[in-house]
């Protein structure tokens, strides 16, 4: 069996897609949810785990596990094959065009480097100080393994030499960010030396870069040093710890955001695993969109002095624009981060992690601290900070609630504040480019009827020969429909033995490699899912009645189109003076009436 076929069989499509969007039962062993590829409020995205297909009736996107990952992650097919192979335990020995692919080579170098650093941390005598530091921070062997922690020895080229022996070129090591060119241009040296190494992973768990923390007592270089951006590491797209947090986040319904990577490690030690790190920078739209796949709420962890709040402001605004519920959890006095709190009182951190407040509650406390709200200057400063935050809120209920709180706080009429934020919203809207709406694919009533009939017929393999001729007539002369119909007929006729696979699966396999494969698969998948959705709650008798109505509708349409064509041909014959053709066409018209 080909690896791609084995992956399709082993991949749980519901579980795969469920990692990205919530799915609800939609009857007939299928599921539905809001399409991740276009904005919608009513679910039109359907998944059939049995048939291993998905289709959106809103934007007409659809396919199998490979097409979903390719569309969702921006992967090529070979990359999706490698990714799903690792996910399902299917070994991909040879993938044309991938073994020499730059991205794949970069991932291999990073993966090997991570394992090398971890081995050094555990076994090398040169890592004795690093092991002591790790133990001092309460990081046990389980956490070392879970996060892939390691140590870069204080040597010039230890890793570079090992990578070279494994067949990687100097240019590849440099491009992967693991080595640097020597000043004289001859040879390379290691980028990271005498540092605790913390792997940076994408949300799939692939190591794409590193953060190196210098050892206590080392006065050389910055405290933290990151890999440079590479073909696999884009700082604005990586969320530290998301690969481990995404499942716990689904259970908790939220992701906690802290600044430091080691805060995340410490939090895991305390059993709070739905946590990620911003790495001390403002969150980007790409990072927040990624997090939204796994949780509808994000919780910022701030200390009492709100250190890091200014850096988080931009992320808070972006999160609101994405419709995320933004909250905050406040650390106790004289504790600067979750890492320190876990060392002192892990139980308190567990309590705080589950006791967040709306971000506006935190913002009000932070903004009014030390202010005298009887003074106009202080009132103006507070209003300047709070009103824009209220205007960014997506729901009327939330906006009105906080508007009333601020109005009471400032002793100002709520109507006046409402005017102010409405004016602000108009200003912001005029500054923005017009929003482009998704163009949804609308299909005609007749084409819906064709899809329902064809999808129903595919699900009734034993009855297919009885209805195939009638089906052929109503499908019309469209090339795509007739190609799919002929593929179904030839698939049915290709075996006289009972098939182990369903009629649908055999047709889909027959489409593999066809010049119009993508269009044909989309038509087959959408027809099958549409029929399942419409007919699954109807009794067999009601289904047959519905089928007869659809056939009648299409047969009437076919007759009408035939008469219209005869009328056009008649007018042309009359214009050219072809009396024989006129007589024949008149006779045909009378016969079609």
C-alpha positions, 0 to 999 in steps of 0.5 A: 500500500502506498504511504499516502493511502495508508495515511488516509486510512489511519488518519482520524479526520474528525480528530485532525480537523477538530484540532483546528475548529470545534465540530458538532454532530450533524447526523449520519456519522458526520460533523459540522463547524464554522469554516476556517477558510471564510468568515461565516456565522452559520456552519456550512463546513462538513466532515465525514470521518467514514468517507475521510472527506470534508467540504464547505458548502459556503466557499466550495473548498473541500478534500481529504486530510492532505488538502486540509493540512495543505490549505490550513498550514500552507504546506506543499503536498510532500510537506503534508505527507511528511507531517501526517506520516509522523502523526499517524506513525507511517514511515515515509522513506522516500518523498520525491523533491523533499529529501533535498528540500531546503526546509526539510534539511533545516528541520533535520539540522534543528532536530539533530541539534536539539538531541545533541544538546540534550545528550550533552546536558545529561551526560557531559562533564562539561555540563556539570554547572548547567545540570546544577542550574537546572536542578536549582530551578526544580526542573526534573528529568521529565521536564528536560525531556518534555521541553527538549532542554539541553546545553551548548558546551563552551567550545568553539565548534563542537556541534558544527564538527558533528553536523559536518560528519553527518553530511551537512554543509557549512552553508546549511549549518549557517542558514539553519542558524546553528553555526556562524562564519569565522571572521576570516571567512574560512570555516564555521563556529558554533553560534551557541556556546556555554548556554542552557538551550531551550528549543523553539518548536512550532505548534506541530512540535518540530524544532525550528530554532533555539533560545540560549540562556547564558550560565550564571557567572558568565559575563559574555553576551546577552542573558538570552540569545535567540536563533536568527530567522531562517527558512523554518523559524519566523519569530512572528509566527512561533508561540513557545509552548503551544505544541504542548499547550494546545490539548490542555487549552481545549480542556481549559478553554483558555491559553495563559500567556506569560513572558518567559520561556522558563515560566512555561517550563515551571508552570508545567511543573505545577501542573498548569499546562495550558500556558505559552510564552510571548518571549517578551515581545508584542504578540502578532496577528499570526500568533493570535490567529494560531492560538485562537484555533485552540482556545477562545480566551487568552489570559495575560499573567501580569505582576502587580506593577504590570511589568510587560503590560505596555508590550502586551497592549498591541496584542490585546488590541489584535486579540479583541479584533479577532474576537478573542475573550481577553482576560488577566491574572494578577501575580501576588506582591513581590513576585515578578513571574510565574516561575518565581511563584511556582518556586515559592507556592505552586498551589497559589499559581494553580489557583491564580491560573483558574481565577482570571478577570476580564482585561478591562477590570485589570486595565481600570485598576492599572490606569486609576492607580495613584490617580485622584479622580476628582481632578480633571487632569487625572480624569482626562488621562484615565478616559484617554486610556480606557475609552479606546479600549471600550471602543474596540470591544466586539459585543454591545453587551460587553461595551455597554457594561464597561461604559457604565462602569467607567461613567460611574468611575468618572462621574460622567453621563454615560450618553456623553461617553457613548458619543465619544466612543461612537465618534472614535469608532467612525474615525477608526473605520474611515482610516481602515481599508474597506473589508473584502467580503468572502465571495461565497459559491452559490449553486443553482437549484438545478445543480443542487438537484443533480448533486443530491441525486448523484450523491444518493445514487453513489450511496445505493450501489446495488440500485445504481444500474437501475437508475444510471440511465435516467441519471445520465439524462438529467445530468445534462451535457456538462463535461465535468458531470459526464466525466464523473458519471462515466467514472462511476459507471466504469468503476461499478462495471470493473468488478463483479465481486462484492467490493471490500471498499465502498462505491464512493471510495472506489470512485475516489481512488479511480480519480487519482491522477486524473487531469481534472482530479481536483474538480471531480473530487470536489463534485463527488465529495460535495454531492455525497455530503449534501445527500447525507445531510438532506436525507439522513433524517428521512424515512426510506419512503420519504427519500424515494418521494424526494428523489422522484421530485428531483428527477421530475424537476430535472427532466422538465428542465431538460425538456424545456432546454430541448424545446428552447434549442429547437426554437433557436434552430427554427429561427435560424432555419427560417432566416436562411430559407431552409424550408426542409429544416423548418418543416422538420424542426416544426414537427420536432417541436410539436412532438416535444410539447 
